[in-house]
Amino acid sequence: MSTLVDRVREAVGRVQDPELRRPLADLDMVRDIAADGDDVTVGIALTIVGCPAADRIEREVREAAEGVPGVGDVALELGVMTPDERRALTERLRGPGRAMPFGPDSLTRVVAVTSGKGGVGKSTLTANLAVALAQRGLRVGLVDADVHGFSIPGLLGLSRGGETAQPTRLDDLMLPPVAHGVKTISIGMFLQRGSDHGGAVAWRGPMLHRTINQFLTDVHFGDLDILLLDMPPGTGDIAISVGQLLPHAEVLVVTTPQQAASDVAVRSGLVARQTGQSVIGVVENMAAMTLPDGTILDLFGAGGGAEVAAALSEGADDVPLLASIPLSPGLRRAGDEGDPVVVSAPEDPAARAITELAAAVAARPRGLAARPLPFSPR
């Protein structure tokens, strides 16, 4: 039979680090465990000084130890990894070298959400789509690639009262904050703090490319089922950089029903194709809404989404209109409050449409063409 110390070590080792989402035993964070009769002392090594997850780890480790039959009092001794231990952990998490973890041979689906112009609700849609995918049990990451017009932290509730959640630094590796089950990174997490408006970014091509590259290589998302990129509007520097870094990415094109927006949206899909990316569908946002008296309000007209889908289908694979998201005061209000509408008001017509969109995106089969499979002939 296992000893009391063995049983406590096993129970404590199963506790997950809330940032790395892996058991403490796998991360070599469990240290000496001693027993004096029924009383046990548990040693835990945190990754860094001032670890933001320290209180949660301490609480869950204590609960795990106290839950072992036969245990009396539990004493915790919290320490910190040595620089060598932390370096070894970083290398183990990152893997060999600093290769792109979402390259063509990765099994993580990468979906870039694009639009031809700004103001079509692309970021609001992306934030809610990410949360809706996480609600389906998928492991979801979100990169706010709209460096000049970042808004994802606010939409997900990571920015409140002038304070924005920041990633935890593990040497040169960053652990992204998590909101509603979505691991998120944004340039807004690194700018001026203490202001409701944050700082402004005035960068050109090389800096923008470096930022996106660092988001993809130096942020530890762990194993993901899907990585969403909230792209800036248009076909500028970042669109080109993402095309170079992630030529295998799938693309969702967002438009409004208005022809002025739909005409421009087609261009973002065409540019994505030029880099080898595939357009998997079109989303029409701000579509007609039904008023309380039953009348239909089509403030921005109708048919723009279908026109974009038809234009992108010409001479190529069929591009479906995946969703039509109605105008919704609830969607707007939830975005302002940092509480995604798919969580705060799931019965809202816009929330239901986004949930159906998440189901359609999740159901799309993972493309394995030209990707190496993890086996070798014998």
Contacts in CASP RR format, 6 or more apart in sequence:
PFRMAT RR
TARGET T0000
AUTHOR 0000-0000-0000
METHOD contacts of the structure
MODEL  1
MSTLVDRVREAVGRVQDPELRRPLADLDMVRDIAADGDDVTVGIALTIVG
CPAADRIEREVREAAEGVPGVGDVALELGVMTPDERRALTERLRGPGRAM
PFGPDSLTRVVAVTSGKGGVGKSTLTANLAVALAQRGLRVGLVDADVHGF
SIPGLLGLSRGGETAQPTRLDDLMLPPVAHGVKTISIGMFLQRGSDHGGA
VAWRGPMLHRTINQFLTDVHFGDLDILLLDMPPGTGDIAISVGQLLPHAE
VLVVTTPQQAASDVAVRSGLVARQTGQSVIGVVENMAAMTLPDGTILDLF
GAGGGAEVAAALSEGADDVPLLASIPLSPGLRRAGDEGDPVVVSAPEDPA
ARAITELAAAVAARPRGLAARPLPFSPR
2 10 0 8 1.000
3 35 0 8 1.000
4 35 0 8 1.000
4 37 0 8 1.000
4 38 0 8 1.000
4 40 0 8 1.000
4 68 0 8 1.000
4 70 0 8 1.000
4 71 0 8 1.000
5 33 0 8 1.000
5 34 0 8 1.000
5 35 0 8 1.000
5 40 0 8 1.000
7 68 0 8 1.000
7 69 0 8 1.000
8 33 0 8 1.000
8 35 0 8 1.000
8 40 0 8 1.000
8 42 0 8 1.000
8 65 0 8 1.000
8 68 0 8 1.000
8 71 0 8 1.000
9 25 0 8 1.000
9 30 0 8 1.000
9 33 0 8 1.000
11 64 0 8 1.000
11 65 0 8 1.000
11 67 0 8 1.000
11 68 0 8 1.000
12 24 0 8 1.000
12 25 0 8 1.000
12 30 0 8 1.000
12 33 0 8 1.000
12 42 0 8 1.000
12 44 0 8 1.000
12 61 0 8 1.000
12 64 0 8 1.000
12 65 0 8 1.000
13 23 0 8 1.000
13 24 0 8 1.000
13 25 0 8 1.000
13 30 0 8 1.000
13 64 0 8 1.000
14 23 0 8 1.000
14 24 0 8 1.000
14 25 0 8 1.000
14 64 0 8 1.000
15 23 0 8 1.000
15 24 0 8 1.000
15 57 0 8 1.000
15 60 0 8 1.000
15 61 0 8 1.000
15 64 0 8 1.000
16 22 0 8 1.000
16 23 0 8 1.000
16 24 0 8 1.000
16 60 0 8 1.000
17 23 0 8 1.000
17 24 0 8 1.000
17 27 0 8 1.000
17 29 0 8 1.000
17 47 0 8 1.000
17 53 0 8 1.000
17 57 0 8 1.000
18 53 0 8 1.000
18 56 0 8 1.000
18 57 0 8 1.000
18 178 0 8 1.000
19 52 0 8 1.000
19 53 0 8 1.000
19 168 0 8 1.000
19 175 0 8 1.000
19 178 0 8 1.000
20 27 0 8 1.000
20 47 0 8 1.000
20 93 0 8 1.000
20 175 0 8 1.000
20 220 0 8 1.000
20 222 0 8 1.000
21 222 0 8 1.000
24 30 0 8 1.000
24 44 0 8 1.000
24 57 0 8 1.000
24 61 0 8 1.000
27 47 0 8 1.000
27 89 0 8 1.000
28 45 0 8 1.000
28 85 0 8 1.000
28 88 0 8 1.000
28 89 0 8 1.000
29 44 0 8 1.000
29 45 0 8 1.000
29 46 0 8 1.000
29 47 0 8 1.000
29 81 0 8 1.000
30 42 0 8 1.000
30 43 0 8 1.000
30 44 0 8 1.000
30 45 0 8 1.000
31 43 0 8 1.000
31 44 0 8 1.000
31 45 0 8 1.000
31 77 0 8 1.000
31 79 0 8 1.000
32 41 0 8 1.000
32 43 0 8 1.000
32 77 0 8 1.000
33 40 0 8 1.000
33 41 0 8 1.000
33 42 0 8 1.000
33 43 0 8 1.000
34 40 0 8 1.000
34 41 0 8 1.000
35 41 0 8 1.000
38 70 0 8 1.000
38 71 0 8 1.000
38 72 0 8 1.000
38 73 0 8 1.000
39 71 0 8 1.000
39 72 0 8 1.000
39 73 0 8 1.000
39 74 0 8 1.000
39 75 0 8 1.000
40 65 0 8 1.000
40 71 0 8 1.000
40 72 0 8 1.000
40 73 0 8 1.000
40 74 0 8 1.000
40 75 0 8 1.000
41 74 0 8 1.000
41 75 0 8 1.000
41 76 0 8 1.000
41 77 0 8 1.000
42 61 0 8 1.000
42 62 0 8 1.000
42 65 0 8 1.000
42 74 0 8 1.000
42 75 0 8 1.000
42 76 0 8 1.000
42 77 0 8 1.000
43 76 0 8 1.000
43 77 0 8 1.000
43 78 0 8 1.000
43 79 0 8 1.000
44 57 0 8 1.000
44 58 0 8 1.000
44 61 0 8 1.000
44 76 0 8 1.000
44 77 0 8 1.000
44 78 0 8 1.000
44 79 0 8 1.000
45 78 0 8 1.000
45 79 0 8 1.000
45 80 0 8 1.000
45 81 0 8 1.000
45 85 0 8 1.000
46 54 0 8 1.000
46 57 0 8 1.000
46 78 0 8 1.000
46 79 0 8 1.000
46 80 0 8 1.000
46 81 0 8 1.000
47 80 0 8 1.000
47 81 0 8 1.000
47 86 0 8 1.000
47 89 0 8 1.000
47 168 0 8 1.000
47 170 0 8 1.000
48 80 0 8 1.000
48 81 0 8 1.000
48 86 0 8 1.000
48 168 0 8 1.000
48 169 0 8 1.000
48 170 0 8 1.000
49 80 0 8 1.000
51 57 0 8 1.000
51 80 0 8 1.000
51 168 0 8 1.000
52 168 0 8 1.000
53 168 0 8 1.000
54 78 0 8 1.000
58 76 0 8 1.000
58 78 0 8 1.000
61 76 0 8 1.000
62 74 0 8 1.000
62 76 0 8 1.000
65 71 0 8 1.000
65 74 0 8 1.000
66 72 0 8 1.000
66 74 0 8 1.000
81 89 0 8 1.000
86 170 0 8 1.000
86 171 0 8 1.000
87 171 0 8 1.000
89 170 0 8 1.000
90 170 0 8 1.000
90 171 0 8 1.000
90 172 0 8 1.000
90 173 0 8 1.000
93 170 0 8 1.000
93 173 0 8 1.000
93 220 0 8 1.000
93 222 0 8 1.000
94 173 0 8 1.000
94 220 0 8 1.000
98 217 0 8 1.000
98 218 0 8 1.000
99 217 0 8 1.000
100 216 0 8 1.000
100 217 0 8 1.000
100 245 0 8 1.000
101 108 0 8 1.000
101 216 0 8 1.000
101 217 0 8 1.000
101 221 0 8 1.000
101 222 0 8 1.000
102 108 0 8 1.000
102 110 0 8 1.000
102 216 0 8 1.000
102 227 0 8 1.000
102 246 0 8 1.000
103 246 0 8 1.000
103 248 0 8 1.000
104 247 0 8 1.000
104 248 0 8 1.000
104 370 0 8 1.000
104 371 0 8 1.000
105 371 0 8 1.000
105 372 0 8 1.000
107 366 0 8 1.000
107 371 0 8 1.000
108 223 0 8 1.000
108 224 0 8 1.000
108 225 0 8 1.000
108 226 0 8 1.000
108 227 0 8 1.000
109 225 0 8 1.000
109 226 0 8 1.000
109 227 0 8 1.000
109 250 0 8 1.000
109 366 0 8 1.000
110 226 0 8 1.000
110 227 0 8 1.000
110 229 0 8 1.000
110 246 0 8 1.000
110 248 0 8 1.000
110 249 0 8 1.000
110 250 0 8 1.000
111 226 0 8 1.000
111 227 0 8 1.000
111 228 0 8 1.000
111 229 0 8 1.000
111 249 0 8 1.000
111 250 0 8 1.000
111 251 0 8 1.000
111 252 0 8 1.000
111 280 0 8 1.000
111 361 0 8 1.000
112 145 0 8 1.000
112 228 0 8 1.000
112 229 0 8 1.000
112 231 0 8 1.000
112 242 0 8 1.000
112 246 0 8 1.000
112 249 0 8 1.000
112 250 0 8 1.000
112 251 0 8 1.000
112 252 0 8 1.000
112 272 0 8 1.000
112 277 0 8 1.000
113 122 0 8 1.000
113 125 0 8 1.000
113 126 0 8 1.000
113 129 0 8 1.000
113 228 0 8 1.000
113 229 0 8 1.000
113 230 0 8 1.000
113 231 0 8 1.000
113 251 0 8 1.000
113 252 0 8 1.000
113 254 0 8 1.000
114 122 0 8 1.000
114 231 0 8 1.000
114 233 0 8 1.000
114 234 0 8 1.000
114 239 0 8 1.000
114 251 0 8 1.000
114 252 0 8 1.000
114 253 0 8 1.000
114 254 0 8 1.000
114 268 0 8 1.000
114 269 0 8 1.000
114 272 0 8 1.000
115 121 0 8 1.000
115 122 0 8 1.000
115 231 0 8 1.000
115 233 0 8 1.000
115 234 0 8 1.000
115 253 0 8 1.000
115 254 0 8 1.000
115 255 0 8 1.000
115 261 0 8 1.000
115 265 0 8 1.000
115 268 0 8 1.000
116 233 0 8 1.000
116 234 0 8 1.000
116 235 0 8 1.000
116 253 0 8 1.000
116 255 0 8 1.000
116 261 0 8 1.000
116 264 0 8 1.000
116 265 0 8 1.000
116 267 0 8 1.000
116 268 0 8 1.000
117 233 0 8 1.000
117 234 0 8 1.000
117 261 0 8 1.000
117 264 0 8 1.000
117 265 0 8 1.000
118 233 0 8 1.000
118 234 0 8 1.000
119 233 0 8 1.000
120 233 0 8 1.000
120 254 0 8 1.000
120 255 0 8 1.000
120 256 0 8 1.000
120 261 0 8 1.000
120 265 0 8 1.000
120 285 0 8 1.000
120 286 0 8 1.000
121 254 0 8 1.000
121 285 0 8 1.000
121 286 0 8 1.000
122 230 0 8 1.000
122 231 0 8 1.000
122 233 0 8 1.000
122 254 0 8 1.000
122 285 0 8 1.000
123 144 0 8 1.000
123 146 0 8 1.000
123 151 0 8 1.000
123 152 0 8 1.000
123 155 0 8 1.000
123 230 0 8 1.000
124 155 0 8 1.000
124 331 0 8 1.000
124 332 0 8 1.000
124 335 0 8 1.000
125 254 0 8 1.000
125 283 0 8 1.000
125 285 0 8 1.000
125 325 0 8 1.000
125 354 0 8 1.000
126 142 0 8 1.000
126 152 0 8 1.000
126 228 0 8 1.000
126 230 0 8 1.000
127 142 0 8 1.000
127 152 0 8 1.000
127 155 0 8 1.000
127 156 0 8 1.000
127 230 0 8 1.000
127 335 0 8 1.000
127 340 0 8 1.000
128 331 0 8 1.000
128 340 0 8 1.000
128 341 0 8 1.000
128 342 0 8 1.000
128 351 0 8 1.000
128 354 0 8 1.000
129 228 0 8 1.000
129 354 0 8 1.000
129 357 0 8 1.000
129 358 0 8 1.000
129 361 0 8 1.000
130 140 0 8 1.000
130 141 0 8 1.000
130 142 0 8 1.000
130 182 0 8 1.000
130 184 0 8 1.000
130 228 0 8 1.000
131 140 0 8 1.000
131 156 0 8 1.000
131 180 0 8 1.000
131 181 0 8 1.000
131 182 0 8 1.000
131 340 0 8 1.000
131 342 0 8 1.000
131 343 0 8 1.000
132 342 0 8 1.000
132 354 0 8 1.000
132 355 0 8 1.000
132 357 0 8 1.000
132 358 0 8 1.000
133 140 0 8 1.000
133 225 0 8 1.000
133 226 0 8 1.000
133 228 0 8 1.000
133 358 0 8 1.000
133 361 0 8 1.000
133 362 0 8 1.000
134 140 0 8 1.000
134 180 0 8 1.000
134 181 0 8 1.000
134 182 0 8 1.000
135 342 0 8 1.000
135 343 0 8 1.000
135 355 0 8 1.000
135 358 0 8 1.000
136 358 0 8 1.000
136 359 0 8 1.000
136 362 0 8 1.000
138 225 0 8 1.000
138 226 0 8 1.000
138 362 0 8 1.000
139 222 0 8 1.000
139 223 0 8 1.000
139 224 0 8 1.000
139 225 0 8 1.000
139 226 0 8 1.000
140 181 0 8 1.000
140 182 0 8 1.000
140 183 0 8 1.000
140 224 0 8 1.000
140 225 0 8 1.000
140 226 0 8 1.000
140 227 0 8 1.000
140 228 0 8 1.000
141 176 0 8 1.000
141 182 0 8 1.000
141 183 0 8 1.000
141 184 0 8 1.000
141 221 0 8 1.000
141 224 0 8 1.000
141 226 0 8 1.000
141 227 0 8 1.000
141 228 0 8 1.000
142 152 0 8 1.000
142 156 0 8 1.000
142 182 0 8 1.000
142 183 0 8 1.000
142 184 0 8 1.000
142 185 0 8 1.000
142 227 0 8 1.000
142 228 0 8 1.000
142 229 0 8 1.000
142 230 0 8 1.000
143 184 0 8 1.000
143 185 0 8 1.000
143 186 0 8 1.000
143 212 0 8 1.000
143 215 0 8 1.000
143 216 0 8 1.000
143 219 0 8 1.000
143 227 0 8 1.000
143 228 0 8 1.000
143 229 0 8 1.000
143 230 0 8 1.000
144 150 0 8 1.000
144 151 0 8 1.000
144 152 0 8 1.000
144 153 0 8 1.000
144 184 0 8 1.000
144 185 0 8 1.000
144 186 0 8 1.000
144 187 0 8 1.000
144 188 0 8 1.000
144 230 0 8 1.000
145 212 0 8 1.000
145 215 0 8 1.000
145 229 0 8 1.000
145 230 0 8 1.000
145 231 0 8 1.000
145 232 0 8 1.000
145 238 0 8 1.000
145 242 0 8 1.000
146 152 0 8 1.000
146 230 0 8 1.000
146 231 0 8 1.000
146 232 0 8 1.000
146 233 0 8 1.000
146 238 0 8 1.000
147 187 0 8 1.000
147 201 0 8 1.000
147 203 0 8 1.000
147 208 0 8 1.000
147 211 0 8 1.000
147 212 0 8 1.000
147 232 0 8 1.000
147 238 0 8 1.000
148 201 0 8 1.000
148 203 0 8 1.000
148 232 0 8 1.000
149 201 0 8 1.000
149 232 0 8 1.000
150 186 0 8 1.000
150 187 0 8 1.000
150 188 0 8 1.000
150 201 0 8 1.000
152 158 0 8 1.000
152 184 0 8 1.000
152 186 0 8 1.000
152 230 0 8 1.000
153 159 0 8 1.000
153 164 0 8 1.000
153 165 0 8 1.000
153 184 0 8 1.000
153 186 0 8 1.000
153 188 0 8 1.000
153 189 0 8 1.000
154 160 0 8 1.000
154 164 0 8 1.000
154 335 0 8 1.000
154 338 0 8 1.000
155 335 0 8 1.000
155 338 0 8 1.000
155 340 0 8 1.000
156 179 0 8 1.000
156 180 0 8 1.000
156 182 0 8 1.000
156 184 0 8 1.000
156 338 0 8 1.000
156 340 0 8 1.000
157 179 0 8 1.000
157 338 0 8 1.000
157 339 0 8 1.000
158 164 0 8 1.000
158 165 0 8 1.000
158 177 0 8 1.000
158 179 0 8 1.000
158 184 0 8 1.000
158 186 0 8 1.000
158 189 0 8 1.000
159 165 0 8 1.000
159 188 0 8 1.000
160 338 0 8 1.000
161 194 0 8 1.000
161 196 0 8 1.000
162 193 0 8 1.000
162 194 0 8 1.000
162 195 0 8 1.000
162 196 0 8 1.000
162 198 0 8 1.000
163 193 0 8 1.000
163 194 0 8 1.000
164 188 0 8 1.000
164 189 0 8 1.000
164 191 0 8 1.000
164 193 0 8 1.000
164 198 0 8 1.000
165 177 0 8 1.000
165 179 0 8 1.000
165 189 0 8 1.000
166 177 0 8 1.000
166 189 0 8 1.000
166 190 0 8 1.000
167 174 0 8 1.000
167 175 0 8 1.000
167 176 0 8 1.000
167 177 0 8 1.000
167 185 0 8 1.000
167 189 0 8 1.000
167 219 0 8 1.000
168 174 0 8 1.000
168 175 0 8 1.000
169 175 0 8 1.000
170 220 0 8 1.000
172 218 0 8 1.000
173 218 0 8 1.000
173 219 0 8 1.000
173 220 0 8 1.000
174 185 0 8 1.000
174 218 0 8 1.000
174 219 0 8 1.000
174 220 0 8 1.000
175 219 0 8 1.000
175 220 0 8 1.000
176 183 0 8 1.000
176 184 0 8 1.000
176 185 0 8 1.000
176 219 0 8 1.000
176 220 0 8 1.000
176 221 0 8 1.000
177 183 0 8 1.000
177 184 0 8 1.000
177 189 0 8 1.000
178 184 0 8 1.000
180 340 0 8 1.000
180 343 0 8 1.000
183 221 0 8 1.000
183 222 0 8 1.000
183 224 0 8 1.000
185 215 0 8 1.000
185 219 0 8 1.000
187 201 0 8 1.000
187 211 0 8 1.000
188 198 0 8 1.000
188 199 0 8 1.000
191 198 0 8 1.000
191 199 0 8 1.000
191 201 0 8 1.000
192 198 0 8 1.000
192 199 0 8 1.000
203 211 0 8 1.000
204 237 0 8 1.000
205 237 0 8 1.000
205 241 0 8 1.000
208 237 0 8 1.000
208 238 0 8 1.000
208 241 0 8 1.000
209 237 0 8 1.000
209 238 0 8 1.000
209 241 0 8 1.000
212 238 0 8 1.000
212 241 0 8 1.000
212 242 0 8 1.000
212 245 0 8 1.000
213 241 0 8 1.000
213 245 0 8 1.000
216 245 0 8 1.000
216 246 0 8 1.000
221 227 0 8 1.000
226 361 0 8 1.000
226 362 0 8 1.000
229 242 0 8 1.000
229 246 0 8 1.000
229 249 0 8 1.000
231 238 0 8 1.000
231 239 0 8 1.000
231 242 0 8 1.000
232 238 0 8 1.000
232 239 0 8 1.000
233 268 0 8 1.000
234 264 0 8 1.000
234 267 0 8 1.000
234 268 0 8 1.000
235 267 0 8 1.000
235 268 0 8 1.000
235 271 0 8 1.000
239 268 0 8 1.000
239 271 0 8 1.000
239 272 0 8 1.000
240 275 0 8 1.000
242 249 0 8 1.000
243 249 0 8 1.000
243 272 0 8 1.000
243 275 0 8 1.000
243 276 0 8 1.000
243 277 0 8 1.000
244 275 0 8 1.000
246 277 0 8 1.000
247 275 0 8 1.000
247 276 0 8 1.000
247 277 0 8 1.000
248 276 0 8 1.000
248 277 0 8 1.000
249 272 0 8 1.000
249 277 0 8 1.000
250 277 0 8 1.000
250 278 0 8 1.000
250 279 0 8 1.000
250 280 0 8 1.000
250 364 0 8 1.000
251 268 0 8 1.000
251 269 0 8 1.000
251 272 0 8 1.000
251 277 0 8 1.000
251 278 0 8 1.000
251 279 0 8 1.000
251 280 0 8 1.000
251 281 0 8 1.000
252 279 0 8 1.000
252 280 0 8 1.000
252 281 0 8 1.000
252 282 0 8 1.000
252 283 0 8 1.000
252 322 0 8 1.000
252 361 0 8 1.000
253 265 0 8 1.000
253 266 0 8 1.000
253 268 0 8 1.000
253 269 0 8 1.000
253 279 0 8 1.000
253 281 0 8 1.000
253 282 0 8 1.000
253 283 0 8 1.000
253 308 0 8 1.000
253 312 0 8 1.000
254 265 0 8 1.000
254 282 0 8 1.000
254 283 0 8 1.000
254 285 0 8 1.000
255 261 0 8 1.000
255 262 0 8 1.000
255 265 0 8 1.000
255 282 0 8 1.000
255 283 0 8 1.000
255 284 0 8 1.000
255 285 0 8 1.000
255 304 0 8 1.000
255 305 0 8 1.000
255 308 0 8 1.000
256 262 0 8 1.000
256 284 0 8 1.000
256 285 0 8 1.000
256 286 0 8 1.000
256 287 0 8 1.000
256 300 0 8 1.000
256 304 0 8 1.000
257 284 0 8 1.000
257 286 0 8 1.000
257 287 0 8 1.000
257 288 0 8 1.000
257 298 0 8 1.000
257 300 0 8 1.000
257 301 0 8 1.000
257 302 0 8 1.000
257 303 0 8 1.000
257 304 0 8 1.000
257 305 0 8 1.000
258 300 0 8 1.000
258 301 0 8 1.000
258 304 0 8 1.000
259 304 0 8 1.000
259 307 0 8 1.000
261 300 0 8 1.000
261 304 0 8 1.000
262 303 0 8 1.000
262 304 0 8 1.000
262 305 0 8 1.000
262 307 0 8 1.000
262 308 0 8 1.000
265 282 0 8 1.000
265 305 0 8 1.000
265 308 0 8 1.000
266 308 0 8 1.000
266 311 0 8 1.000
266 312 0 8 1.000
269 279 0 8 1.000
269 312 0 8 1.000
270 312 0 8 1.000
272 278 0 8 1.000
272 279 0 8 1.000
273 279 0 8 1.000
273 316 0 8 1.000
278 317 0 8 1.000
279 312 0 8 1.000
279 316 0 8 1.000
279 319 0 8 1.000
280 319 0 8 1.000
280 322 0 8 1.000
280 361 0 8 1.000
280 364 0 8 1.000
281 309 0 8 1.000
281 312 0 8 1.000
281 319 0 8 1.000
281 320 0 8 1.000
281 321 0 8 1.000
281 322 0 8 1.000
282 305 0 8 1.000
282 308 0 8 1.000
282 309 0 8 1.000
282 312 0 8 1.000
282 319 0 8 1.000
282 320 0 8 1.000
282 321 0 8 1.000
282 322 0 8 1.000
283 305 0 8 1.000
283 321 0 8 1.000
283 322 0 8 1.000
283 323 0 8 1.000
283 324 0 8 1.000
283 325 0 8 1.000
283 357 0 8 1.000
284 303 0 8 1.000
284 304 0 8 1.000
284 305 0 8 1.000
284 306 0 8 1.000
284 308 0 8 1.000
284 321 0 8 1.000
284 323 0 8 1.000
284 324 0 8 1.000
284 325 0 8 1.000
285 325 0 8 1.000
286 299 0 8 1.000
286 300 0 8 1.000
286 325 0 8 1.000
286 326 0 8 1.000
286 327 0 8 1.000
287 298 0 8 1.000
287 300 0 8 1.000
287 302 0 8 1.000
287 324 0 8 1.000
287 325 0 8 1.000
287 326 0 8 1.000
287 327 0 8 1.000
288 296 0 8 1.000
288 297 0 8 1.000
288 298 0 8 1.000
288 299 0 8 1.000
288 301 0 8 1.000
288 302 0 8 1.000
288 326 0 8 1.000
288 327 0 8 1.000
289 296 0 8 1.000
289 297 0 8 1.000
289 299 0 8 1.000
289 326 0 8 1.000
289 327 0 8 1.000
289 328 0 8 1.000
289 349 0 8 1.000
290 296 0 8 1.000
290 297 0 8 1.000
290 326 0 8 1.000
290 349 0 8 1.000
291 297 0 8 1.000
297 327 0 8 1.000
299 327 0 8 1.000
300 327 0 8 1.000
305 321 0 8 1.000
305 324 0 8 1.000
306 321 0 8 1.000
308 321 0 8 1.000
309 319 0 8 1.000
309 320 0 8 1.000
309 321 0 8 1.000
312 319 0 8 1.000
313 319 0 8 1.000
322 357 0 8 1.000
322 360 0 8 1.000
322 361 0 8 1.000
323 353 0 8 1.000
323 354 0 8 1.000
323 356 0 8 1.000
323 357 0 8 1.000
323 360 0 8 1.000
324 353 0 8 1.000
325 331 0 8 1.000
325 350 0 8 1.000
325 353 0 8 1.000
325 354 0 8 1.000
325 357 0 8 1.000
326 349 0 8 1.000
326 350 0 8 1.000
326 353 0 8 1.000
327 350 0 8 1.000
328 341 0 8 1.000
328 348 0 8 1.000
328 349 0 8 1.000
328 350 0 8 1.000
328 351 0 8 1.000
330 341 0 8 1.000
330 345 0 8 1.000
330 348 0 8 1.000
330 350 0 8 1.000
331 341 0 8 1.000
331 348 0 8 1.000
331 350 0 8 1.000
331 351 0 8 1.000
334 340 0 8 1.000
334 341 0 8 1.000
334 344 0 8 1.000
334 345 0 8 1.000
335 341 0 8 1.000
337 344 0 8 1.000
341 348 0 8 1.000
341 350 0 8 1.000
341 351 0 8 1.000
341 354 0 8 1.000
342 351 0 8 1.000
342 354 0 8 1.000
342 355 0 8 1.000
345 351 0 8 1.000
346 352 0 8 1.000
346 355 0 8 1.000
END
